[in-house]
Amino acid sequence: MDQFVLFASDRAVFFVGWGTLSLINAGLAQGKNRSGLIWWIVSLFLGPLATFILVVMPKVRAKLF
């Protein structure tokens, strides 16, 4: 039973960290004038790779003129 509790708690920490990273990525995307909702969903699947993509992408300009 104790091994199950340790396994379950390790998985919970992993999911909490992954969820927090996805929220950070959504805020980062909004700061670059991109859709926070779409990047939140992408971040749920890609995690740290989505963070890297967001960091290297340029900021979208709101208007051309």
PDB file with SEQRES, HELIX, SHEET and CRYST1 records, atoms N, CA, C and O in Angstrom:
SEQRES   1 A   65  MET ASP GLN PHE VAL LEU PHE ALA SER ASP ARG ALA VAL          
SEQRES   2 A   65  PHE PHE VAL GLY TRP GLY THR LEU SER LEU ILE ASN ALA          
SEQRES   3 A   65  GLY LEU ALA GLN GLY LYS ASN ARG SER GLY LEU ILE TRP          
SEQRES   4 A   65  TRP ILE VAL SER LEU PHE LEU GLY PRO LEU ALA THR PHE          
SEQRES   5 A   65  ILE LEU VAL VAL MET PRO LYS VAL ARG ALA LYS LEU PHE          
HELIX    1 AA1 ASP A    2  GLY A   31  1                                  30    
HELIX    2 AA2 GLY A   36  LEU A   46  1                                  11    
HELIX    3 AA3 PRO A   48  VAL A   56  1                                   9    
CRYST1    1.000    1.000    1.000  90.00  90.00  90.00 P 1           1          
ATOM      1  N   MET A   1       0.823  -1.196   0.000  1.00  0.00           N  
ATOM      2  CA  MET A   1       0.000   0.000   0.000  1.00  0.00           C  
ATOM      3  C   MET A   1       0.863   1.253   0.000  1.00  0.00           C  
ATOM      4  O   MET A   1       0.529   2.227  -0.675  1.00  0.00           O  
ATOM      5  N   ASP A   2       1.961   1.249   0.740  1.00  0.00           N  
ATOM      6  CA  ASP A   2       2.811   2.430   0.807  1.00  0.00           C  
ATOM      7  C   ASP A   2       3.439   2.750  -0.538  1.00  0.00           C  
ATOM      8  O   ASP A   2       3.633   3.920  -0.870  1.00  0.00           O  
ATOM      9  N   GLN A   3       3.759   1.725  -1.315  1.00  0.00           N  
ATOM     10  CA  GLN A   3       4.342   1.966  -2.637  1.00  0.00           C  
ATOM     11  C   GLN A   3       3.337   2.637  -3.553  1.00  0.00           C  
ATOM     12  O   GLN A   3       3.711   3.490  -4.357  1.00  0.00           O  
ATOM     13  N   PHE A   4       2.072   2.270  -3.450  1.00  0.00           N  
ATOM     14  CA  PHE A   4       1.037   2.891  -4.263  1.00  0.00           C  
ATOM     15  C   PHE A   4       0.885   4.365  -3.915  1.00  0.00           C  
ATOM     16  O   PHE A   4       0.730   5.201  -4.805  1.00  0.00           O  
ATOM     17  N   VAL A   5       0.930   4.683  -2.638  1.00  0.00           N  
ATOM     18  CA  VAL A   5       0.799   6.082  -2.205  1.00  0.00           C  
ATOM     19  C   VAL A   5       1.962   6.908  -2.743  1.00  0.00           C  
ATOM     20  O   VAL A   5       1.756   8.029  -3.206  1.00  0.00           O  
ATOM     21  N   LEU A   6       3.179   6.372  -2.689  1.00  0.00           N  
ATOM     22  CA  LEU A   6       4.338   7.099  -3.222  1.00  0.00           C  
ATOM     23  C   LEU A   6       4.219   7.288  -4.726  1.00  0.00           C  
ATOM     24  O   LEU A   6       4.538   8.360  -5.239  1.00  0.00           O  
ATOM     25  N   PHE A   7       3.764   6.265  -5.440  1.00  0.00           N  
ATOM     26  CA  PHE A   7       3.597   6.357  -6.885  1.00  0.00           C  
ATOM     27  C   PHE A   7       2.532   7.392  -7.238  1.00  0.00           C  
ATOM     28  O   PHE A   7       2.719   8.186  -8.160  1.00  0.00           O  
ATOM     29  N   ALA A   8       1.418   7.386  -6.511  1.00  0.00           N  
ATOM     30  CA  ALA A   8       0.329   8.318  -6.782  1.00  0.00           C  
ATOM     31  C   ALA A   8       0.758   9.748  -6.490  1.00  0.00           C  
ATOM     32  O   ALA A   8       0.381  10.655  -7.232  1.00  0.00           O  
ATOM     33  N   SER A   9       1.525   9.979  -5.443  1.00  0.00           N  
ATOM     34  CA  SER A   9       1.936  11.334  -5.110  1.00  0.00           C  
ATOM     35  C   SER A   9       2.948  11.863  -6.132  1.00  0.00           C  
ATOM     36  O   SER A   9       2.939  13.054  -6.443  1.00  0.00           O  
ATOM     37  N   ASP A  10       3.814  11.000  -6.653  1.00  0.00           N  
ATOM     38  CA  ASP A  10       4.763  11.431  -7.684  1.00  0.00           C  
ATOM     39  C   ASP A  10       4.030  11.838  -8.953  1.00  0.00           C  
ATOM     40  O   ASP A  10       4.392  12.831  -9.583  1.00  0.00           O  
ATOM     41  N   ARG A  11       3.010  11.088  -9.335  1.00  0.00           N  
ATOM     42  CA  ARG A  11       2.237  11.423 -10.525  1.00  0.00           C  
ATOM     43  C   ARG A  11       1.475  12.725 -10.315  1.00  0.00           C  
ATOM     44  O   ARG A  11       1.353  13.517 -11.249  1.00  0.00           O  
ATOM     45  N   ALA A  12       0.968  12.960  -9.131  1.00  0.00           N  
ATOM     46  CA  ALA A  12       0.220  14.180  -8.854  1.00  0.00           C  
ATOM     47  C   ALA A  12       1.123  15.395  -8.993  1.00  0.00           C  
ATOM     48  O   ALA A  12       0.706  16.413  -9.547  1.00  0.00           O  
ATOM     49  N   VAL A  13       2.349  15.306  -8.500  1.00  0.00           N  
ATOM     50  CA  VAL A  13       3.299  16.415  -8.622  1.00  0.00           C  
ATOM     51  C   VAL A  13       3.610  16.677 -10.088  1.00  0.00           C  
ATOM     52  O   VAL A  13       3.720  17.831 -10.501  1.00  0.00           O  
ATOM     53  N   PHE A  14       3.751  15.630 -10.870  1.00  0.00           N  
ATOM     54  CA  PHE A  14       4.018  15.776 -12.303  1.00  0.00           C  
ATOM     55  C   PHE A  14       2.876  16.518 -12.991  1.00  0.00           C  
ATOM     56  O   PHE A  14       3.122  17.442 -13.767  1.00  0.00           O  
ATOM     57  N   PHE A  15       1.636  16.130 -12.719  1.00  0.00           N  
ATOM     58  CA  PHE A  15       0.496  16.767 -13.371  1.00  0.00           C  
ATOM     59  C   PHE A  15       0.298  18.200 -12.908  1.00  0.00           C  
ATOM     60  O   PHE A  15      -0.107  19.046 -13.705  1.00  0.00           O  
ATOM     61  N   VAL A  16       0.567  18.493 -11.664  1.00  0.00           N  
ATOM     62  CA  VAL A  16       0.461  19.866 -11.170  1.00  0.00           C  
ATOM     63  C   VAL A  16       1.510  20.738 -11.848  1.00  0.00           C  
ATOM     64  O   VAL A  16       1.208  21.862 -12.252  1.00  0.00           O  
ATOM     65  N   GLY A  17       2.727  20.244 -11.979  1.00  0.00           N  
ATOM     66  CA  GLY A  17       3.778  21.013 -12.651  1.00  0.00           C  
ATOM     67  C   GLY A  17       3.483  21.236 -14.115  1.00  0.00           C  
ATOM     68  O   GLY A  17       3.691  22.330 -14.638  1.00  0.00           O  
ATOM     69  N   TRP A  18       2.992  20.190 -14.787  1.00  0.00           N  
ATOM     70  CA  TRP A  18       2.659  20.298 -16.212  1.00  0.00           C  
ATOM     71  C   TRP A  18       1.511  21.297 -16.419  1.00  0.00           C  
ATOM     72  O   TRP A  18       1.537  22.085 -17.365  1.00  0.00           O  
ATOM     73  N   GLY A  19       0.507  21.263 -15.537  1.00  0.00           N  
ATOM     74  CA  GLY A  19      -0.615  22.207 -15.622  1.00  0.00           C  
ATOM     75  C   GLY A  19      -0.181  23.637 -15.359  1.00  0.00           C  
ATOM     76  O   GLY A  19      -0.654  24.563 -16.018  1.00  0.00           O  
ATOM     77  N   THR A  20       0.707  23.820 -14.410  1.00  0.00           N  
ATOM     78  CA  THR A  20       1.227  25.166 -14.136  1.00  0.00           C  
ATOM     79  C   THR A  20       2.013  25.698 -15.326  1.00  0.00           C  
ATOM     80  O   THR A  20       1.886  26.869 -15.684  1.00  0.00           O  
ATOM     81  N   LEU A  21       2.819  24.847 -15.936  1.00  0.00           N  
ATOM     82  CA  LEU A  21       3.578  25.247 -17.122  1.00  0.00           C  
ATOM     83  C   LEU A  21       2.640  25.644 -18.258  1.00  0.00           C  
ATOM     84  O   LEU A  21       2.926  26.594 -18.986  1.00  0.00           O  
ATOM     85  N   SER A  22       1.530  24.936 -18.420  1.00  0.00           N  
ATOM     86  CA  SER A  22       0.593  25.286 -19.488  1.00  0.00           C  
ATOM     87  C   SER A  22      -0.053  26.649 -19.231  1.00  0.00           C  
ATOM     88  O   SER A  22      -0.298  27.399 -20.176  1.00  0.00           O  
ATOM     89  N   LEU A  23      -0.327  26.976 -17.982  1.00  0.00           N  
ATOM     90  CA  LEU A  23      -0.877  28.298 -17.666  1.00  0.00           C  
ATOM     91  C   LEU A  23       0.150  29.405 -17.892  1.00  0.00           C  
ATOM     92  O   LEU A  23      -0.197  30.486 -18.368  1.00  0.00           O  
ATOM     93  N   ILE A  24       1.398  29.143 -17.557  1.00  0.00           N  
ATOM     94  CA  ILE A  24       2.465  30.113 -17.811  1.00  0.00           C  
ATOM     95  C   ILE A  24       2.610  30.339 -19.312  1.00  0.00           C  
ATOM     96  O   ILE A  24       2.783  31.475 -19.752  1.00  0.00           O  
ATOM     97  N   ASN A  25       2.540  29.274 -20.097  1.00  0.00           N  
ATOM     98  CA  ASN A  25       2.642  29.400 -21.545  1.00  0.00           C  
ATOM     99  C   ASN A  25       1.479  30.194 -22.122  1.00  0.00           C  
ATOM    100  O   ASN A  25       1.669  30.963 -23.065  1.00  0.00           O  
ATOM    101  N   ALA A  26       0.284  30.025 -21.577  1.00  0.00           N  
ATOM    102  CA  ALA A  26      -0.871  30.803 -22.041  1.00  0.00           C  
ATOM    103  C   ALA A  26      -0.647  32.291 -21.786  1.00  0.00           C  
ATOM    104  O   ALA A  26      -0.964  33.119 -22.641  1.00  0.00           O  
ATOM    105  N   GLY A  27      -0.112  32.634 -20.634  1.00  0.00           N  
ATOM    106  CA  GLY A  27       0.193  34.037 -20.346  1.00  0.00           C  
ATOM    107  C   GLY A  27       1.296  34.580 -21.230  1.00  0.00           C  
ATOM    108  O   GLY A  27       1.234  35.728 -21.672  1.00  0.00           O  
ATOM    109  N   LEU A  28       2.301  33.768 -21.491  1.00  0.00           N  
ATOM    110  CA  LEU A  28       3.384  34.164 -22.384  1.00  0.00           C  
ATOM    111  C   LEU A  28       2.856  34.400 -23.792  1.00  0.00           C  
ATOM    112  O   LEU A  28       3.262  35.355 -24.453  1.00  0.00           O  
ATOM    113  N   ALA A  29       1.961  33.545 -24.252  1.00  0.00           N  
ATOM    114  CA  ALA A  29       1.366  33.698 -25.584  1.00  0.00           C  
ATOM    115  C   ALA A  29       0.552  34.983 -25.676  1.00  0.00           C  
ATOM    116  O   ALA A  29       0.621  35.693 -26.679  1.00  0.00           O  
ATOM    117  N   GLN A  30      -0.205  35.278 -24.651  1.00  0.00           N  
ATOM    118  CA  GLN A  30      -0.991  36.510 -24.661  1.00  0.00           C  
ATOM    119  C   GLN A  30      -0.100  37.739 -24.650  1.00  0.00           C  
ATOM    120  O   GLN A  30      -0.453  38.765 -25.232  1.00  0.00           O  
ATOM    121  N   GLY A  31       1.029  37.652 -24.009  1.00  0.00           N  
ATOM    122  CA  GLY A  31       1.981  38.757 -24.009  1.00  0.00           C  
ATOM    123  C   GLY A  31       2.595  39.000 -25.377  1.00  0.00           C  
ATOM    124  O   GLY A  31       3.094  40.089 -25.660  1.00  0.00           O  
ATOM    125  N   LYS A  32       2.553  37.974 -26.223  1.00  0.00           N  
ATOM    126  CA  LYS A  32       3.065  38.110 -27.590  1.00  0.00           C  
ATOM    127  C   LYS A  32       1.931  38.259 -28.601  1.00  0.00           C  
ATOM    128  O   LYS A  32       2.115  37.994 -29.789  1.00  0.00           O  
ATOM    129  N   ASN A  33       0.761  38.683 -28.129  1.00  0.00           N  
ATOM    130  CA  ASN A  33      -0.430  38.913 -28.948  1.00  0.00           C  
ATOM    131  C   ASN A  33      -0.871  37.657 -29.698  1.00  0.00           C  
ATOM    132  O   ASN A  33      -1.268  37.734 -30.861  1.00  0.00           O  
ATOM    133  N   ARG A  34      -0.803  36.529 -29.050  1.00  0.00           N  
ATOM    134  CA  ARG A  34      -1.268  35.257 -29.613  1.00  0.00           C  
ATOM    135  C   ARG A  34      -2.380  34.716 -28.718  1.00  0.00           C  
ATOM    136  O   ARG A  34      -2.556  35.181 -27.592  1.00  0.00           O  
ATOM    137  N   SER A  35      -3.118  33.747 -29.214  1.00  0.00           N  
ATOM    138  CA  SER A  35      -4.252  33.194 -28.476  1.00  0.00           C  
ATOM    139  C   SER A  35      -3.776  32.385 -27.261  1.00  0.00           C  
ATOM    140  O   SER A  35      -3.075  31.384 -27.405  1.00  0.00           O  
ATOM    141  N   GLY A  36      -4.161  32.829 -26.087  1.00  0.00           N  
ATOM    142  CA  GLY A  36      -3.788  32.120 -24.870  1.00  0.00           C  
ATOM    143  C   GLY A  36      -4.473  30.763 -24.760  1.00  0.00           C  
ATOM    144  O   GLY A  36      -3.874  29.804 -24.273  1.00  0.00           O  
ATOM    145  N   LEU A  37      -5.724  30.677 -25.210  1.00  0.00           N  
ATOM    146  CA  LEU A  37      -6.467  29.421 -25.124  1.00  0.00           C  
ATOM    147  C   LEU A  37      -5.846  28.350 -26.017  1.00  0.00           C  
ATOM    148  O   LEU A  37      -5.663  27.209 -25.593  1.00  0.00           O  
ATOM    149  N   ILE A  38      -5.526  28.720 -27.242  1.00  0.00           N  
ATOM    150  CA  ILE A  38      -4.919  27.746 -28.152  1.00  0.00           C  
ATOM    151  C   ILE A  38      -3.572  27.286 -27.626  1.00  0.00           C  
ATOM    152  O   ILE A  38      -3.269  26.094 -27.666  1.00  0.00           O  
ATOM    153  N   TRP A  39      -2.754  28.216 -27.132  1.00  0.00           N  
ATOM    154  CA  TRP A  39      -1.439  27.836 -26.627  1.00  0.00           C  
ATOM    155  C   TRP A  39      -1.532  27.070 -25.319  1.00  0.00           C  
ATOM    156  O   TRP A  39      -0.647  26.272 -25.011  1.00  0.00           O  
ATOM    157  N   TRP A  40      -2.580  27.294 -24.546  1.00  0.00           N  
ATOM    158  CA  TRP A  40      -2.783  26.502 -23.340  1.00  0.00           C  
ATOM    159  C   TRP A  40      -3.037  25.048 -23.719  1.00  0.00           C  
ATOM    160  O   TRP A  40      -2.473  24.134 -23.116  1.00  0.00           O  
ATOM    161  N   ILE A  41      -3.894  24.837 -24.729  1.00  0.00           N  
ATOM    162  CA  ILE A  41      -4.194  23.479 -25.181  1.00  0.00           C  
ATOM    163  C   ILE A  41      -2.946  22.823 -25.772  1.00  0.00           C  
ATOM    164  O   ILE A  41      -2.658  21.660 -25.487  1.00  0.00           O  
ATOM    165  N   VAL A  42      -2.206  23.568 -26.596  1.00  0.00           N  
ATOM    166  CA  VAL A  42      -0.975  23.033 -27.182  1.00  0.00           C  
ATOM    167  C   VAL A  42       0.020  22.674 -26.078  1.00  0.00           C  
ATOM    168  O   VAL A  42       0.711  21.659 -26.165  1.00  0.00           O  
ATOM    169  N   SER A  43       0.087  23.494 -25.060  1.00  0.00           N  
ATOM    170  CA  SER A  43       1.026  23.257 -23.966  1.00  0.00           C  
ATOM    171  C   SER A  43       0.678  22.029 -23.141  1.00  0.00           C  
ATOM    172  O   SER A  43       1.564  21.411 -22.550  1.00  0.00           O  
ATOM    173  N   LEU A  44      -0.594  21.667 -23.093  1.00  0.00           N  
ATOM    174  CA  LEU A  44      -0.975  20.446 -22.381  1.00  0.00           C  
ATOM    175  C   LEU A  44      -0.358  19.223 -23.035  1.00  0.00           C  
ATOM    176  O   LEU A  44      -0.067  18.234 -22.363  1.00  0.00           O  
ATOM    177  N   PHE A  45      -0.158  19.288 -24.348  1.00  0.00           N  
ATOM    178  CA  PHE A  45       0.408  18.143 -25.065  1.00  0.00           C  
ATOM    179  C   PHE A  45       1.926  18.248 -25.239  1.00  0.00           C  
ATOM    180  O   PHE A  45       2.631  17.242 -25.155  1.00  0.00           O  
ATOM    181  N   LEU A  46       2.426  19.457 -25.480  1.00  0.00           N  
ATOM    182  CA  LEU A  46       3.849  19.610 -25.782  1.00  0.00           C  
ATOM    183  C   LEU A  46       4.702  20.037 -24.595  1.00  0.00           C  
ATOM    184  O   LEU A  46       5.907  19.787 -24.579  1.00  0.00           O  
ATOM    185  N   GLY A  47       4.099  20.671 -23.610  1.00  0.00           N  
ATOM    186  CA  GLY A  47       4.809  21.059 -22.393  1.00  0.00           C  
ATOM    187  C   GLY A  47       5.991  21.983 -22.634  1.00  0.00           C  
ATOM    188  O   GLY A  47       5.819  23.063 -23.198  1.00  0.00           O  
ATOM    189  N   PRO A  48       7.189  21.582 -22.218  1.00  0.00           N  
ATOM    190  CA  PRO A  48       8.376  22.431 -22.334  1.00  0.00           C  
ATOM    191  C   PRO A  48       8.727  22.782 -23.788  1.00  0.00           C  
ATOM    192  O   PRO A  48       9.314  23.834 -24.042  1.00  0.00           O  
ATOM    193  N   LEU A  49       8.380  21.930 -24.719  1.00  0.00           N  
ATOM    194  CA  LEU A  49       8.638  22.241 -26.130  1.00  0.00           C  
ATOM    195  C   LEU A  49       7.799  23.444 -26.569  1.00  0.00           C  
ATOM    196  O   LEU A  49       8.272  24.282 -27.336  1.00  0.00           O  
ATOM    197  N   ALA A  50       6.576  23.530 -26.093  1.00  0.00           N  
ATOM    198  CA  ALA A  50       5.729  24.686 -26.399  1.00  0.00           C  
ATOM    199  C   ALA A  50       6.315  25.960 -25.794  1.00  0.00           C  
ATOM    200  O   ALA A  50       6.227  27.028 -26.399  1.00  0.00           O  
ATOM    201  N   THR A  51       6.906  25.857 -24.620  1.00  0.00           N  
ATOM    202  CA  THR A  51       7.551  27.018 -24.008  1.00  0.00           C  
ATOM    203  C   THR A  51       8.699  27.513 -24.882  1.00  0.00           C  
ATOM    204  O   THR A  51       8.836  28.714 -25.116  1.00  0.00           O  
ATOM    205  N   PHE A  52       9.509  26.597 -25.356  1.00  0.00           N  
ATOM    206  CA  PHE A  52      10.626  26.966 -26.220  1.00  0.00           C  
ATOM    207  C   PHE A  52      10.122  27.630 -27.507  1.00  0.00           C  
ATOM    208  O   PHE A  52      10.671  28.643 -27.941  1.00  0.00           O  
ATOM    209  N   ILE A  53       9.086  27.064 -28.108  1.00  0.00           N  
ATOM    210  CA  ILE A  53       8.533  27.639 -29.343  1.00  0.00           C  
ATOM    211  C   ILE A  53       8.023  29.056 -29.092  1.00  0.00           C  
ATOM    212  O   ILE A  53       8.259  29.954 -29.900  1.00  0.00           O  
ATOM    213  N   LEU A  54       7.330  29.257 -27.982  1.00  0.00           N  
ATOM    214  CA  LEU A  54       6.812  30.588 -27.668  1.00  0.00           C  
ATOM    215  C   LEU A  54       7.921  31.601 -27.422  1.00  0.00           C  
ATOM    216  O   LEU A  54       7.797  32.765 -27.801  1.00  0.00           O  
ATOM    217  N   VAL A  55       8.984  31.170 -26.801  1.00  0.00           N  
ATOM    218  CA  VAL A  55      10.084  32.093 -26.492  1.00  0.00           C  
ATOM    219  C   VAL A  55      10.790  32.556 -27.768  1.00  0.00           C  
ATOM    220  O   VAL A  55      11.164  33.724 -27.878  1.00  0.00           O  
ATOM    221  N   VAL A  56      10.975  31.654 -28.725  1.00  0.00           N  
ATOM    222  CA  VAL A  56      11.712  32.031 -29.937  1.00  0.00           C  
ATOM    223  C   VAL A  56      10.833  32.697 -30.987  1.00  0.00           C  
ATOM    224  O   VAL A  56      11.359  33.301 -31.922  1.00  0.00           O  
ATOM    225  N   MET A  57       9.511  32.604 -30.862  1.00  0.00           N  
ATOM    226  CA  MET A  57       8.619  33.246 -31.835  1.00  0.00           C  
ATOM    227  C   MET A  57       8.591  34.747 -31.598  1.00  0.00           C  
ATOM    228  O   MET A  57       8.596  35.197 -30.452  1.00  0.00           O  
ATOM    229  N   PRO A  58       8.560  35.537 -32.694  1.00  0.00           N  
ATOM    230  CA  PRO A  58       8.480  36.994 -32.514  1.00  0.00           C  
ATOM    231  C   PRO A  58       7.072  37.417 -32.095  1.00  0.00           C  
ATOM    232  O   PRO A  58       6.099  36.686 -32.279  1.00  0.00           O  
ATOM    233  N   LYS A  59       7.000  38.604 -31.533  1.00  0.00           N  
ATOM    234  CA  LYS A  59       5.713  39.166 -31.117  1.00  0.00           C  
ATOM    235  C   LYS A  59       4.929  39.589 -32.351  1.00  0.00           C  
ATOM    236  O   LYS A  59       5.494  40.152 -33.289  1.00  0.00           O  
ATOM    237  N   VAL A  60       3.628  39.317 -32.352  1.00  0.00           N  
ATOM    238  CA  VAL A  60       2.763  39.681 -33.475  1.00  0.00           C  
ATOM    239  C   VAL A  60       2.356  41.131 -33.308  1.00  0.00           C  
ATOM    240  O   VAL A  60       1.925  41.549 -32.233  1.00  0.00           O  
ATOM    241  N   ARG A  61       2.494  41.893 -34.377  1.00  0.00           N  
ATOM    242  CA  ARG A  61       2.077  43.288 -34.332  1.00  0.00           C  
ATOM    243  C   ARG A  61       0.560  43.360 -34.440  1.00  0.00           C  
ATOM    244  O   ARG A  61      -0.052  42.599 -35.189  1.00  0.00           O  
ATOM    245  N   ALA A  62      -0.035  44.265 -33.701  1.00  0.00           N  
ATOM    246  CA  ALA A  62      -1.493  44.380 -33.693  1.00  0.00           C  
ATOM    247  C   ALA A  62      -2.004  45.002 -35.000  1.00  0.00           C  
ATOM    248  O   ALA A  62      -3.012  44.548 -35.541  1.00  0.00           O  
ATOM    249  N   LYS A  63      -1.332  46.019 -35.505  1.00  0.00           N  
ATOM    250  CA  LYS A  63      -1.744  46.701 -36.725  1.00  0.00           C  
ATOM    251  C   LYS A  63      -0.525  46.909 -37.617  1.00  0.00           C  
ATOM    252  O   LYS A  63       0.592  47.089 -37.135  1.00  0.00           O  
ATOM    253  N   LEU A  64      -0.760  46.880 -38.914  1.00  0.00           N  
ATOM    254  CA  LEU A  64       0.336  47.134 -39.818  1.00  0.00           C  
ATOM    255  C   LEU A  64       0.643  48.621 -39.929  1.00  0.00           C  
ATOM    256  O   LEU A  64       1.801  49.010 -40.086  1.00  0.00           O  
ATOM    257  N   PHE A  65      -0.391  49.452 -39.847  1.00  0.00           N  
ATOM    258  CA  PHE A  65      -0.201  50.914 -39.962  1.00  0.00           C  
ATOM    259  C   PHE A  65      -0.873  51.665 -38.861  1.00  0.00           C  
ATOM    260  O   PHE A  65      -0.804  52.893 -38.821  1.00  0.00           O  
TER     261      PHE A  65                                                      
END                                                                             
